[in-house]
Amino acid sequence: MIPDSNHKLTIGFNMSQVVAFDLSFNTTNPVVEVLLDQSFFICSCFTDLTLRGCILNPIGSITWKNLRSLSIFYGNLDEGLIEHILSGSPILETLELGYGNGYREVNITSKC
């Protein structure tokens, strides 16, 4: 079922052993909002994550302790959200942002 302009699609997760995950949605329909459940943002099993056309709306912290590679396309991110992603992903090696908006620069400082 594709939601109409009055609906949002919410996705919940129970992925205790998933390591690589690619979640992609057609971004040509601007009335469909794909919201990710908070359990997605505290799934520490991810090592490789690709998101396309999703709304990143964490209610609490982001805890991606094992994440090494993150790609986000067609996302609406601000500098504060990017900072939360980076602080919750301590071993992140690769960050790829494409076709997004809401941010003008990304300041990355190592805390090693």
Order of alpha helices (4+ residues) and beta strands (2+ residues): beta-beta-beta-alpha-beta-beta-alpha-beta
